[in-house]
Amino acid sequence: MANRLTDWSRRYRGRLEAEIVLALVVGGGAFVLAALVSAAARSHVPDVLLGAFFILVVVAVAHFAGILYALPVGSSASSAFATAT
């Protein structure tokens, strides 16, 4: 177990900060995109379906990009969904 942790820290040394900044930028972009989609689809699509769509998007981001990107995308998408009401 300890060997896997040291391998992980060596692999991301120097790049982890860049990934954190990129994840925050992706979260900001997700907020803007979710706010636009929520505002445009609010009168045409029920809230339950729109919320389910955002959950599926966050699960897809978690699966393909990892939890580092899914956390800011999920929190920003839920904030944008709540503010667009």
Backbone torsions as a table, in degrees:
resi	resn	phi	psi	omega
1	MET	NA	-45.6	-178.6
2	ALA	-64.7	-33.9	179.0
3	ASN	-64.5	-39.5	179.1
4	ARG	-66.2	-36.4	179.0
5	LEU	-67.7	-40.8	179.3
6	THR	-70.5	-34.2	175.0
7	ASP	-62.7	-41.4	179.3
8	TRP	-63.7	-42.6	-177.7
9	SER	-69.3	-34.4	176.8
10	ARG	-69.5	-36.5	-177.3
11	ARG	-68.3	-36.2	-175.9
12	TYR	-101.2	9.6	-179.6
13	ARG	-66.8	123.4	179.1
14	GLY	90.4	-21.4	-179.6
15	ARG	-105.2	-14.6	-176.2
16	LEU	-64.8	-39.6	178.4
17	GLU	-62.6	-40.7	178.2
18	ALA	-65.9	-36.9	177.6
19	GLU	-68.6	-35.8	177.7
20	ILE	-65.5	-44.5	177.7
21	VAL	-62.9	-42.3	178.2
22	LEU	-63.6	-38.5	177.8
23	ALA	-64.3	-38.8	176.9
24	LEU	-67.6	-38.0	176.1
25	VAL	-64.9	-41.8	177.2
26	VAL	-63.3	-39.1	176.8
27	GLY	-62.9	-41.3	176.4
28	GLY	-64.6	-41.8	176.2
29	GLY	-65.1	-36.4	177.4
30	ALA	-66.6	-35.1	177.1
31	PHE	-62.8	-47.3	179.9
32	VAL	-62.5	-45.5	-179.5
33	LEU	-65.0	-42.1	179.5
34	ALA	-67.6	-35.7	177.7
35	ALA	-66.9	-40.3	178.2
36	LEU	-66.9	-43.6	179.2
37	VAL	-66.1	-40.9	179.6
38	SER	-64.5	-42.9	-179.2
39	ALA	-67.6	-38.3	-178.3
40	ALA	-75.5	-35.1	-173.5
41	ALA	-98.4	-4.6	-173.9
42	ARG	-59.6	-39.3	-177.5
43	SER	-84.8	-12.5	-176.1
44	HIS	-106.1	-26.5	-172.9
45	VAL	-121.9	136.5	176.0
46	PRO	-62.1	150.1	-177.5
47	ASP	-60.2	-33.9	-179.1
48	VAL	-64.7	-42.5	179.3
49	LEU	-69.0	-38.7	178.6
50	LEU	-65.9	-41.5	176.3
51	GLY	-64.1	-40.1	177.1
52	ALA	-64.4	-37.0	177.0
53	PHE	-62.4	-43.8	179.5
54	PHE	-66.1	-36.0	176.3
55	ILE	-64.0	-42.8	177.4
56	LEU	-63.3	-37.2	177.7
57	VAL	-64.4	-43.0	-180.0
58	VAL	-66.0	-40.2	177.3
59	VAL	-64.1	-39.5	177.8
60	ALA	-65.8	-40.9	177.2
61	VAL	-64.0	-41.0	178.3
62	ALA	-63.6	-37.7	-178.2
63	HIS	-71.6	-45.0	-173.2
64	PHE	-89.8	-33.6	-175.7
65	ALA	-108.1	-23.9	179.3
66	GLY	108.8	170.3	-175.1
67	ILE	-69.6	-27.3	179.5
68	LEU	-60.7	-33.5	178.4
69	TYR	-92.4	-29.6	-176.6
70	ALA	-70.8	-33.6	-179.7
71	LEU	-63.5	-51.7	178.5
72	PRO	-68.5	-32.9	178.0
73	VAL	-66.2	-42.8	-179.9
74	GLY	-66.3	-44.0	-178.9
75	SER	-69.5	-38.3	179.3
76	SER	-72.6	-35.3	178.1
77	ALA	-68.1	-38.8	178.2
78	SER	-70.0	-35.8	176.6
79	SER	-66.2	-42.8	179.1
80	ALA	-67.0	-37.4	177.8
81	PHE	-64.4	-39.5	-178.6
82	ALA	-74.3	-34.4	-178.0
83	THR	-79.9	-18.0	-178.1
84	ALA	-83.1	-1.4	179.9
85	THR	-77.9	NA	NA
